[in-house]
Amino acid sequence: MAFRDGDGWVMCSCGHRHWGLHGAAGLLLVRRDLDEPRVLLQLRAAWTHGGGTWALPGGALDSHEDSVSAAAREAEEEAGISASHITVKDIFSDDHGPWRYDTVIAHTTSDAGAHAANAESEDLRWVLIEEISQFQLHKGLEAAWPELRLRVLATLTA
């Protein structure tokens, strides 16, 4: 794993430590080709920040990246997803002052080639939207999920 210029910890205005000197982004991928839409969750490896919890493929932005580019890069690195398989629908920002996490909500009409592509992922699962809260979620995803859920549902009817 190569060092990137966004790698590093930041203290936010709320007093929490976050990964990503320039912020971070993740991909909330919604699969639409099944009987009911499902969201891709990643079980984070034990050694990672928030390890052992379910989250979204994502990570630190590099200085030259926007949130969509970073989320797509991280999704390819961690989950084998090619940007050609996704259509971006919305971006949700969780702003903590000097640090921000952007969740890029995107749709796909296939499994998008999703697989545990590197050591940061222990497992990947396509989960029904209404079952997401039953998983042990990463603290950031857990806090944002009520708003993200509404945003995802809105993208399905738009």
Phi, psi and omega in degrees: 000121184280149175287137179241155186289352176266354182290128178150165183262147178228140171266128181271174181292345177273356179088014178259153178265131182230150178273129175122103182298332181248017186098184182214165180211152177220162182253118173261098186263125181254122179267124187252000185269002182261175180303324174226143180301145179227157180247141178278122174248147180244128171276114184285136179301149185304327184280351182274166174299123184075022182304146180083004177246164178268136184212196176251148172301129182179177179172195186294142171279141169274162187301332184265002187257149166265174186296321181295315179297316181294316180297319179294317179298312180297320179296324177289316181296316188268330188231006176069018184271126177273139179302336180291347180265001185236152174234115182289133182244329185195162173227129177249126181253129173253098190265125180242038180082251182284359182221144182216142173247121178256125175263117179269114179268123183223159178247154172218157178243028178204185175283356176059017181074015186300129175199160177291100190269343176211182187289352178283342182251123173269332182197157172228143177216142171271118189240137174302141183305318183285353179256356183303316185292350177280349181270154173283097186273151169305143185305320180294316178293319179300316180293323183274343189305317180306316178288318179300318179303314179297320179295317178299312180300322178295324179291337181281339181254352182285000000 
